[in-house]
C-alpha cells in the first residue's frame, strides 16, 4: 500500500488533536508516515504509533524554532523525496497552509486547502470541501503531481489503530532562504483554561446582541459549563468587546465543531463562512427573522439574557 505523509503539529512532544485526525484520514488512502520536527519530535512517536503511524520521521535543529516556516518546508520536502508518498496531509492552520502551499510549489503539485473529508479514488485521493460560504459541497482531486491537502480540524474522529511507529532520523539540508526571516521574540499566550477555538468540540459564540464586553461573562459561563471554547462575531470584535483571536468568520477563524451555539448573532454571510461546517448549530436570537435561523438545526427565539443563563443552569444541574 502507498505511503501518505502526515505533518505533525505538536508542542514539545505533545501531539495536537488535528494531527491525530489526519492519521485517521491518511489510513483511508494509504499507510501513514508521520513527520515530526523540532524539540520533542521523538517524544511524539508513541502517540503517533498508537493512532496508525507505521513510521515516524524526526528531525531537530535550531532552525525550526529560530526561523519561520521555510526550515519546516525544507524538512517536509526531504521527507517527500525520501518516501515518494501518494499524498501529503497537513493540518489546516495558518502555518500549515503556508507550509503546504510552499511545498506544493516546490514539488510542482496541486494543492487542496480546508478539506473536510478524504476518501480513496481510482485516480488518487478525493477531498471534500465546503465552497462559497458552505453553500455548496465539492469533491476534488489533484490532477498534477502528488496531492498536498490541508484538512480542517474536527473533520474526522480520532481513532486508535496501533502500528509499528518505527522512528527514523530525517536528514535535512536547509536552503539559503531558510534563515531569511528570524523569530526575535515570543510571548506565551495567556491560558484561559478553555480549549483552542479551532480545535474545540463545542464553541459558544456571542455577537452584537451581547451588547457590551461586560456581558460576555454569560457567554463564558455557558462555555465553561460545556467545556467549550468562546467565539465572537466580527461586530462584537470590532466593538472591542472580545479579542480578535476569538473572532469566527471569513476574516477571523474557521471552526467546525460538533456543536456551535450562536447567541445574539444575526448570521451575516461572513460569519456563516467561518462556522457553517459545524455538525450541529443552535441559535439564540430575539429576532425571529434573523438570517441565522435559516442555517440552524435548532433555534430559540428569545432574549439571550434570559435563555443563556437558564441554559447554563440546566447544564450545571444535569452535570451535578
C-alpha positions in Angstrom: 0.0 0.0 0.0 1.2 3.5 -0.8 2.6 5.7 2.0 1.0 9.0 3.0 3.0 11.8 4.6 1.4 13.4 7.7 2.9 16.6 9.0 2.8 16.5 12.8 1.6 19.6 14.7 3.0 19.2 18.3 4.3 21.3 21.2 7.4 19.9 22.8 6.3 16.3 22.0 2.6 16.8 22.9 0.7 15.9 19.6 -2.3 18.2 18.9 -5.6 16.7 18.0 -5.8 17.7 14.3 -2.7 15.6 13.6 -4.5 12.5 15.1 -7.4 13.3 12.8 -5.1 13.4 9.8 -3.8 9.9 10.7 -7.4 8.6 10.6 -7.9 10.1 7.2 -4.5 9.0 5.9 -5.3 5.4 6.7 -8.2 5.6 4.2 -5.7 6.2 1.3 -2.5 4.5 2.4 -0.1 3.9 5.2 0.6 7.0 7.4 4.2 8.1 7.7 4.4 11.0 10.2 6.9 13.8 10.0 7.7 15.3 13.4 10.1 18.3 13.6 11.7 20.4 16.3 12.1 20.0 20.1 10.3 16.9 21.4 9.9 15.3 17.9 11.0 11.8 19.1 8.6 12.0 22.1 5.7 12.1 19.7 6.4 8.6 18.4 4.3 6.6 20.9 1.2 8.7 20.4 1.6 8.6 16.6 2.1 4.9 16.6 -1.0 4.4 18.7 -3.0 6.2 16.1 -1.7 4.4 13.0 1.7 5.8 12.0 3.8 3.0 10.5 6.8 5.2 10.6 7.9 8.4 12.3 10.5 10.6 10.6 12.1 13.0 13.1 14.4 15.9 12.8 15.5 18.6 15.3 17.6 21.6 14.7 17.7 25.2 16.0 16.3 26.4 12.6 12.9 25.0 13.3 12.5 27.3 16.4 14.6 30.3 15.4 13.1 31.0 12.0 9.7 30.9 10.3 8.2 28.2 8.1 10.9 27.7 5.5 13.0 25.3 7.5 9.9 23.1 8.0 9.2 23.2 4.3 12.8 22.1 3.7 12.3 19.2 6.1 8.9 18.2 4.6 10.4 18.3 1.1 13.2 16.0 2.3 10.6 13.6 3.7 8.7 13.7 0.4 11.9 12.9 -1.6 12.7 10.0 0.8 9.2 8.4 0.8 7.7 9.3 -2.6 4.2 9.4 -1.0 0.8 9.1 -2.6 -0.3 12.3 -0.7 0.9 14.8 1.8 -1.6 15.8 4.6 -1.1 19.0 6.7 -3.3 20.5 9.4 -5.3 23.5 8.0 -3.9 26.1 10.4 -2.4 29.4 9.2 1.1 28.0 9.4 0.0 24.6 8.0 -1.5 26.2 4.9 1.7 28.2 4.3 3.8 25.1 4.6 1.6 23.1 2.3 1.5 25.9 -0.3 5.3 26.3 -0.4 5.8 22.5 -0.6 3.3 22.2 -3.5 5.2 24.9 -5.4 8.5 23.2 -4.8 7.3 19.7 -5.9 5.2 21.1 -8.8 2.0 19.6 -7.4 -1.6 20.7 -7.0 -2.9 21.7 -3.6 -6.3 21.4 -1.9 -7.0 23.5 1.2 -9.5 23.3 4.0 -10.7 19.8 3.2 -13.4 18.4 5.5 -13.2 14.7 4.4 -11.0 12.4 2.4 -11.6 9.2 0.5 -9.7 6.9 -1.8 -10.3 7.3 -5.5 -9.3 5.4 -8.7 -7.0 8.3 -9.7 -5.9 9.4 -6.2 -7.3 10.8 -3.0 -10.6 12.7 -3.3 -11.2 15.6 -0.9 -14.5 17.1 0.1 -14.6 20.8 0.6 -17.2 23.4 1.5 -17.4 26.2 -1.0 -19.0 29.7 -1.3 -19.5 30.1 2.5 -20.5 26.4 2.7 -23.4 26.9 0.3 -22.0 24.1 -1.8 -20.1 20.9 -1.1 -17.5 19.9 -3.7 -15.4 16.8 -4.3 -11.9 17.5 -5.8 -8.7 15.7 -6.6 -5.3 16.9 -7.6 -4.6 16.1 -11.3 -0.9 17.0 -11.4 1.8 15.7 -9.1 1.4 14.4 -5.6 -1.6 15.8 -3.8 -0.9 18.2 -1.0 -4.0 18.5 1.2 -4.7 20.6 4.2 -7.6 19.4 6.5 -9.7 21.5 8.8 -9.8 20.5 12.5 -12.7 18.3 13.7 -13.2 16.8 10.2 -12.7 13.3 11.3 -13.0 11.3 14.5 -9.7 10.3 16.3 -9.4 6.6 16.1 -6.8 4.4 17.8 -5.1 2.0 15.3 -1.8 0.7 16.8 1.0 0.4 14.2 4.8 0.0 14.3 5.7 3.7 14.6 9.3 3.0 13.8 11.4 6.1 14.5 13.8 7.1 11.8 16.1 10.2 11.7 15.3 12.5 8.8 18.3 14.2 7.1 17.5 17.8 6.3 19.6 20.3 4.3 18.4 23.8 4.8 18.1 26.1 1.9 19.5 29.6 1.7 16.1 31.1 2.3 15.6 29.1 5.5 17.2 31.8 7.6 15.7 34.7 5.8 13.1 35.6 8.5 14.1 35.2 12.1 11.9 34.9 15.2 13.1 37.7 17.5 10.8 37.1 20.5 7.9 35.0 21.7 5.2 35.9 24.2 3.3 32.9 25.7 -0.5 33.1 25.2 -2.4 33.7 28.4 -4.2 30.5 29.1 -8.0 30.7 29.7 -8.3 27.1 30.6 -10.6 26.6 27.6 -9.9 24.5 24.5 -8.4 26.1 21.4 -11.1 27.7 19.3 -10.3 25.9 16.1 -10.0 22.5 17.7 -12.8 22.6 20.2 -15.7 20.1 20.0 -18.1 22.8 21.3 -18.0 26.5 20.6 -20.2 29.1 22.2 -20.2 32.5 20.4 -21.6 35.9 21.1 -22.4 38.7 18.8 -23.9 42.2 18.6 -26.8 41.1 20.8 -24.5 40.6 23.8 -24.4 44.4 23.9 -21.1 45.0 25.7 -17.8 43.5 26.8 -19.1 43.2 30.4 -21.9 40.9 29.2 -19.6 38.3 27.6 -19.4 36.8 31.0 -22.7 35.0 30.4 -21.3 33.5 27.2 -18.2 32.4 29.0 -20.3 30.8 31.8 -22.2 28.7 29.3 -19.0 27.8 27.5 -17.3 26.7 30.8 -20.3 24.6 31.8 -20.0 22.7 28.5 -16.2 22.6 28.4 -16.4 24.7 25.3 -14.3 27.4 23.5 -15.6 31.0 23.3 -16.1 32.7 19.9 -17.3 36.1 18.8 -18.7 37.7 15.7 -17.0 40.4 13.8 -19.4 43.0 15.2 -18.5 42.1 18.7 -14.8 42.1 18.0 -14.9 45.4 16.1 -16.8 47.0 19.0 -13.9 45.9 21.3 -16.0 43.6 23.4 -13.8 40.5 22.7 -10.3 39.8 21.4 -9.8 39.4 17.6 -8.1 36.0 18.3 -11.6 34.7 19.1 -13.4 36.0 16.0 -15.2 33.4 14.0 -15.9 34.2 10.3 -14.4 34.9 7.0 -11.9 37.5 8.4 -11.4 35.5 11.6 -11.1 31.8 12.3 -12.9 29.0 10.7 -14.3 26.4 13.0 -16.1 23.1 12.6 -17.1 21.8 16.0 -19.6 19.1 16.9 -21.8 21.8 18.4 -21.9 25.5 17.7 -24.1 27.8 19.8 -24.6 31.3 18.4 -26.0 33.8 20.9 -27.1 37.3 19.7 -25.6 36.7 16.2 -27.7 37.7 13.2 -26.0 35.4 10.8 -24.2 37.7 8.3 -22.6 35.8 5.4 -19.0 36.5 6.6 -19.8 34.9 10.0 -21.5 31.9 8.4 -18.4 31.3 6.2 -16.5 30.5 9.4 -18.9 28.1 11.1 -21.3 26.6 8.6 -19.5 23.2 8.6 -20.3 22.8 12.3 -22.1 19.4 12.8 -25.0 20.8 14.9 -25.8 24.5 15.1 -28.0 26.2 17.7 -29.0 29.9 17.6 -30.4 32.1 20.3 -31.8 35.4 19.0 -34.8 37.5 19.8 -35.3 38.4 16.2 -37.3 35.6 14.6 -36.4 36.8 11.1 -32.6 36.7 11.7 -30.8 35.0 8.8 -29.0 32.7 11.3 -32.3 30.7 11.7 -32.1 29.7 8.0 -29.0 27.7 8.9 -29.5 26.2 12.2 -30.5 22.7 13.4 -32.2 24.2 16.5 -33.3 27.8 17.1 -34.5 29.6 20.2 -36.4 32.8 19.7 -35.8 34.7 22.9 -33.7 37.2 24.8 -30.2 35.7 25.2 -30.0 37.4 28.7 -32.9 35.1 29.7 -32.1 32.0 27.7 -28.3 31.6 28.1 -28.2 31.8 31.9 -31.2 29.4 32.1 -29.3 27.0 29.7 -26.2 27.3 31.8 -28.1 26.5 35.0 -29.7 23.5 33.3 -26.3 22.2 32.1 -24.8 22.6 35.6 -27.8 20.9 37.2 -27.5 17.9 34.9 -23.8 17.7 35.5 -24.2 17.9 39.2 
